[in-house]
Amino acid sequence: MKYKNAGMGTDAFTSELQKLMSRLETKGDAFMPYGFFTGLVNMFPQFGEMVHQGLYKQQDADECFQNILHTVAPYLQYEVIKIHFWKFID
């Protein structure tokens, strides 16, 4: 995945996302995605909210995923593929 400079704070976030995806694609070992998490919390502070005893507040995974997609979508390159379907039965 390659991301263009999105500006306004998204540059660091998309850079960390790119590093995360690259490591997931090339390495087989376990690792802690601290850089990505820091970028995520900087970009979307609601995901860094804490409750008592210093624990992170539970968050909605779909909301997180939608925010990530909304941030990177304008900068992704993609190609629309046209698919033709034929009728096998009339």
GUZA-366879 format. One line per 10 residues: their letters; for each residue y, x, z of N, C-alpha, C, O. Coordinates in Angstrom, 2 decimals. Each point is the difference from the previous one (the first is absolute). Example, Ala and Ser with C-alpha at 12.3 -4.5 7.8 and 13.67 -1.06 7.14 Angstrom:
2
as = -5.69/13.19/7.80/1.19/-0.89/0.00/1.20/0.90/0.00/-0.02/1.04/0.66; 1.07/-1.39/-1.38/1.19/0.82/0.06/1.09/-0.77/0.73/1.11/0.51/0.17
! end
This chain:
90
mkyknagmgt = -1.18/0.84/0.00/1.18/-0.84/0.00/1.23/0.88/0.00/0.07/0.99/0.74; 0.87/-1.33/-1.54/1.27/0.72/-0.02/1.11/-1.03/0.21/-0.01/-1.08/-0.60; 0.96/1.44/1.44/1.11/-0.88/0.30/1.29/0.68/-0.40/0.17/1.21/0.20; 0.74/-1.98/-0.77/1.33/0.51/-0.29/0.81/-0.06/1.29/-0.38/-0.68/0.95; 1.50/1.39/-0.93/0.89/-0.05/1.16/0.59/-1.39/0.11/0.75/-0.43/-0.88; -1.07/-0.27/1.96/0.49/-1.35/0.20/1.32/-0.02/0.75/0.67/-1.03/0.02; -0.27/2.12/0.59/1.26/0.08/0.73/0.00/-0.85/1.26/-0.99/-0.66/0.29; 2.07/0.68/0.45/0.21/-0.82/1.20/-1.18/-0.02/0.96/-0.44/-1.07/0.40; -0.09/2.22/-0.04/-1.05/0.06/1.00/-1.41/-0.14/-0.54/-0.96/0.37/0.68; 0.81/-0.88/-1.87/-1.35/-0.17/-0.54/-0.56/1.32/-0.52/-1.20/0.13/-0.19
daftselqkl = 2.07/0.85/-0.03/-0.45/1.29/-0.52/-1.02/0.65/0.95/-1.05/0.45/-0.44; 1.37/-0.40/1.71/-0.92/0.60/0.98/-1.27/-0.84/0.13/-1.10/0.54/0.11; 1.26/-1.86/-0.11/-1.15/-0.89/0.14/-0.95/0.15/-1.18/-1.21/0.15/0.19; 1.73/-0.20/-1.41/-0.87/0.11/-1.17/-0.61/1.39/-0.10/-1.12/0.15/-0.49; 1.84/0.86/0.95/-0.56/1.35/0.02/-1.20/0.07/0.94/-1.04/0.58/-0.34; 1.18/-1.16/1.51/-1.12/-0.01/0.96/-1.16/-0.84/-0.51/-1.16/0.35/0.21; 1.46/-1.46/-0.88/-1.06/-0.83/-0.59/-0.73/0.78/-1.09/-1.23/-0.08/-0.10; 1.96/0.83/-0.69/-0.63/0.80/-1.05/-0.91/1.07/0.61/-1.10/0.22/-0.49; 1.57/0.44/1.54/-0.83/1.00/0.69/-1.27/-0.64/0.56/-1.09/0.56/-0.10; 1.25/-1.74/0.71/-1.15/-0.71/0.58/-1.02/-0.33/-1.09/-1.19/0.27/0.17
msrletkgda = 1.65/-0.85/-1.27/-0.92/-0.38/-1.07/-0.67/1.22/-0.62/-1.19/-0.04/-0.31; 1.92/1.11/0.14/-0.56/1.22/-0.55/-1.09/0.55/0.91/-1.06/0.41/-0.47; 1.32/-0.41/1.76/-1.00/0.51/0.93/-1.24/-0.89/0.04/-1.12/0.49/0.08; 1.33/-1.80/-0.15/-1.14/-0.93/-0.01/-0.85/0.20/-1.25/-1.23/-0.13/0.06; 1.86/0.43/-1.18/-0.72/0.18/-1.26/-0.72/1.33/-0.09/-1.01/0.10/-0.71; 1.50/0.93/1.40/-0.57/1.33/-0.18/-0.81/0.53/1.17/-0.85/0.87/-0.19; 1.08/-1.36/1.38/-0.68/0.53/1.19/-1.05/-1.00/0.49/0.15/-1.21/-0.19; -1.18/1.72/0.80/-1.02/-0.86/0.55/0.01/-0.03/1.52/-0.79/-0.70/0.63; 1.70/1.48/-0.05/0.03/0.10/1.46/0.94/-1.04/0.62/0.88/-0.54/-0.67; -1.10/0.28/1.94/0.86/-0.94/0.74/1.32/0.70/0.35/0.03/1.20/0.24
fmpygfftgl = 1.03/-1.97/-0.22/1.31/0.55/0.37/0.88/-1.12/0.55/-0.27/-1.18/-0.24; 1.30/1.55/0.96/0.94/-0.95/0.56/1.24/-0.04/-0.91/0.62/1.04/-0.21; -0.26/-2.19/-0.32/1.13/-0.08/-0.93/1.35/-0.09/0.71/0.74/-0.97/-0.19; -0.41/1.97/1.01/1.24/-0.03/0.79/1.25/-0.09/-0.87/0.91/-0.76/0.31; -0.86/1.53/-1.37/1.17/0.00/-0.88/0.24/-1.37/-0.61/1.13/-0.49/-0.04; -2.21/-0.13/-0.44/0.13/-1.33/-0.59/0.43/-1.01/1.04/0.86/-0.84/-0.27; -1.44/0.90/1.46/0.36/-0.95/1.05/1.47/0.15/0.40/0.70/-0.99/0.21; -0.25/2.22/-0.10/1.40/0.25/0.33/0.92/-0.57/-1.08/1.01/-0.64/0.31; -1.36/0.87/-1.57/0.77/-0.56/-1.11/-0.01/-1.52/0.00/1.01/-0.63/-0.29; -2.16/0.05/0.61/-0.12/-1.46/0.05/0.90/-0.57/1.08/0.70/-0.99/-0.23
vnmfpqfgem = -0.73/1.60/1.42/0.82/-0.49/1.11/1.49/0.20/-0.28/0.81/-0.83/0.38; -0.45/1.93/-1.04/1.40/0.21/-0.36/0.47/-1.03/-1.02/1.13/-0.47/0.07; -2.00/0.13/-1.00/0.35/-0.96/-1.05/-0.04/-1.44/0.51/0.84/-0.82/-0.36; -1.82/0.52/1.21/-0.20/-1.34/0.54/-0.14/0.10/1.51/-1.11/0.08/0.51; 2.22/-0.09/0.22/-0.02/0.22/1.45/-0.86/-1.00/0.78/-0.46/0.32/1.10; 0.23/-1.50/-1.64/-0.81/-0.99/0.72/-1.43/0.50/0.23/-0.67/-0.46/0.93; 0.19/1.39/-1.76/-1.35/0.51/0.18/-0.09/1.11/1.05/-1.09/0.50/0.29; 2.22/-0.12/0.26/0.02/0.99/1.07/0.31/-0.60/1.36/0.15/0.72/0.98; -0.06/-2.06/-0.93/0.32/-0.66/1.27/-1.12/0.22/0.99/-1.19/0.02/-0.34; 1.59/0.15/1.59/-0.98/0.26/1.05/0.08/-1.09/1.06/1.05/-0.61/0.23
vhqglykqqd = -2.17/0.38/0.40/-0.08/-0.92/1.14/-0.13/0.86/1.25/0.10/1.22/-0.07; -0.30/-1.84/1.17/-0.12/0.72/1.28/-1.07/1.09/-0.06/-0.93/-0.09/-0.80; 1.06/1.07/1.60/-0.93/1.12/0.14/-0.05/0.90/-1.24/-0.96/0.74/-0.19; 1.99/-0.79/-0.64/0.09/0.90/-1.15/-0.98/-0.26/-1.12/-0.26/0.90/-0.80; -0.29/-2.10/0.72/-0.93/-0.34/-1.08/0.77/-0.66/-1.14/0.98/-0.71/0.22; -1.44/0.96/-1.45/0.64/-0.65/-1.14/-0.34/-1.47/-0.02/-1.12/-0.42/0.29; 2.13/-0.37/-0.65/-0.16/-1.44/-0.11/-0.90/-0.31/-1.20/0.07/0.68/-1.02; -0.92/-1.69/1.15/-0.88/-0.38/-1.10/0.85/-0.56/-1.15/0.91/-0.78/0.23; -1.22/1.19/-1.45/0.77/-0.42/-1.17/-0.92/-0.64/-1.03/-1.22/0.18/0.03; 1.82/-0.92/-0.92/-0.71/-0.68/-1.06/-0.26/0.98/-1.16/0.95/0.54/-0.58
adecfqnilh = -2.20/-0.32/0.25/-0.36/0.94/-1.07/0.54/-0.45/-1.35/0.42/0.84/-0.80; -0.44/-2.14/0.54/0.51/-0.50/-1.28/1.50/0.25/-0.12/0.48/0.37/-1.07; 0.25/-0.57/2.15/1.44/0.26/-0.02/0.26/1.48/-0.29/0.90/0.33/-0.78; -1.66/0.53/1.39/0.14/1.44/-0.23/-0.29/0.33/-1.46/0.77/0.71/-0.65; -1.88/-1.21/0.13/-0.39/0.26/-1.38/1.05/-0.53/-0.98/0.34/0.68/-0.97; 0.16/-1.88/1.21/1.02/-0.59/-0.88/1.28/0.84/0.02/0.62/0.19/-1.05; -0.23/0.30/2.21/1.19/0.85/0.09/-0.18/1.30/-0.77/0.91/0.45/-0.69; -2.09/0.14/0.79/-0.28/1.23/-0.74/0.05/-0.27/-1.50/0.64/0.74/-0.75; -1.30/-1.80/0.30/0.00/-0.34/-1.43/1.41/-0.29/-0.50/0.38/0.44/-1.08; 0.39/-1.18/1.86/1.37/-0.35/-0.39/0.85/1.27/-0.15/0.87/0.06/-0.87
tvapylqyev = -1.13/0.93/1.71/0.77/1.24/-0.04/-0.34/0.85/-1.21/0.89/0.53/-0.65; -2.16/-0.39/0.33/-0.40/0.91/-1.07/-0.13/-0.65/-1.37/0.01/0.70/-1.01; -0.13/-2.01/0.94/-0.23/-0.67/-1.28/1.02/0.33/-1.08/-0.39/0.22/-1.15; 1.69/-0.19/1.47/0.96/0.29/-1.08/-0.12/1.41/-0.57/0.58/0.28/-1.06; -1.29/0.59/1.71/-0.06/1.40/-0.42/-1.34/0.41/-0.58/-0.18/1.15/-0.38; -0.77/-2.07/0.31/-1.31/0.31/-0.56/0.01/-0.23/-1.50/0.64/-0.93/-0.50; -1.34/1.78/-0.20/-0.16/-0.15/-1.44/-1.33/-0.71/-0.24/-1.03/0.39/0.56; 1.05/-1.42/-1.36/-1.25/-0.68/-0.32/0.06/-0.53/-1.42/1.07/-0.14/-0.59; -2.23/-0.15/0.09/-0.12/-0.49/-1.36/-0.68/-1.36/0.03/-1.02/-0.18/0.67; 1.59/-0.76/-1.38/-0.61/-1.32/-0.08/-1.05/0.03/-1.10/0.28/0.41/-1.12
ikihfwkfid = -1.47/-0.84/1.45/-1.11/-0.01/-0.95/-0.28/-1.45/-0.38/-0.20/-0.86/0.85; 0.20/0.62/-2.13/-0.27/-1.34/-0.50/-1.49/-0.16/-0.21/-0.65/0.82/-0.65; 0.10/-1.88/1.21/-1.43/-0.26/-0.12/-0.20/-1.27/-0.83/0.63/-1.03/0.24; -1.49/1.13/-1.21/-0.31/-1.16/-0.84/-1.34/-0.59/0.44/-0.97/0.73/0.20; 0.94/-2.02/-0.07/-1.24/-0.69/0.35/-0.46/-0.83/-1.17/0.80/-0.65/-0.67; -2.10/0.67/0.42/-0.56/-0.82/-1.06/-0.82/-1.11/0.62/-0.59/0.16/1.06; 0.57/-1.26/-1.74/-0.84/-1.12/0.46/-1.41/0.25/-0.49/-0.24/0.19/-1.19; -0.69/-0.19/2.12/-1.41/0.13/-0.40/-0.61/-1.36/-0.24/-0.96/-0.13/-0.76; 1.52/-0.89/1.39/-0.50/-1.37/-0.18/1.17/-0.88/-0.39/1.04/0.00/0.66; -1.22/-0.75/-1.74/1.07/-0.95/-0.43/-0.23/-1.36/0.59/0.79/-0.91/-0.25
! end
